[in-house]
Amino acid sequence: MPKQNTFSSWRGRLAQRAVHGAWAWVQRTGSVTAERPGRFRFGSLGTGTRLAFPLGTVFGEPWIHLGAHCIVGEQVTLTAGLMPDLDLGPDPILRIGDGVVLGRGSHVIADTTVTIGSDCYFGPYVYVTSTNHSYDDPHQPIGKQWPRMEPVEIGSGCWIGTGAVILPGARIGRNVVVAAGAVVRGEVPDHAVVAGAPAKVVRRWTPADGWQPPLRTPAPVPIPDGVTPEQLVALSDLDDATVARLAELDEDEQEGEAGEGTGARARTLGPAAPGGGEPVARLAALDSDG
């Protein structure tokens, strides 16, 4: 068995820690914020918004308006206009609302108006463009033909999956899910799920019918107000038998509230822990029952 060079191993670990520490410092220092915009002069850059370092291609920033508390991941490209140093007039070209997350490697190409509503979340490598190549003249290279441009609008509250492509002229409604890899063109109604290339509506919610086709899994249950991190940790440590007992206890108490009695199991456990009838808040009662 070859002998380990302790000195070399120690030096390697030290060098590795130094490199990681230096890169973390570069990332913090190179990120762009309203307080530290560096060379960039965005039309507006909201409070709490951060563009991670290293950035992708960014130009036309006077016509780019970003809202507050946005997260722009590494290597994200944001452009306004066909090329740098153009005068694009008095109005914004690329508008991004508050609380938007753009995943690593995404591109938003706004040669004409692109609007992204508040609270939209983009997975990695999403491509949004208001420009498409034209190929009308069969005798000219496609790259030399003047492109077609149409505005793009993405409503508030949308989730755009990894690798999705949003084409010129797309108008996506509010709270829409765009599946990973989908290619979206045309109009998408509010509260819809679209998938495929070209993307088609595969599920939609309406006030009259709810979700059609129906959801296959129940909606997640939000964490109740007042639940502490310690209670959540305790809940994650419960075994299957204890979880089953907790569910039975909750059912018994619901029956008691409906006038059918509190149930023998609830009586044997004694008073509920602080926090009302919430199961998480009664973990101590379960533990005391053995």
Salt bridges, closest charged atoms under 4 A:
GLU74 OE1 - ARG104 NH2 3.20
ASP136 OD2 - ARG148 NH2 2.84
GLU153 OE1 - ARG171 NH2 3.36
GLU248 OE1 - ARG265 NE 3.31
ASP250 OD1 - ARG282 NH2 3.56
ASP289 OD2 - ARG245 NH2 2.70
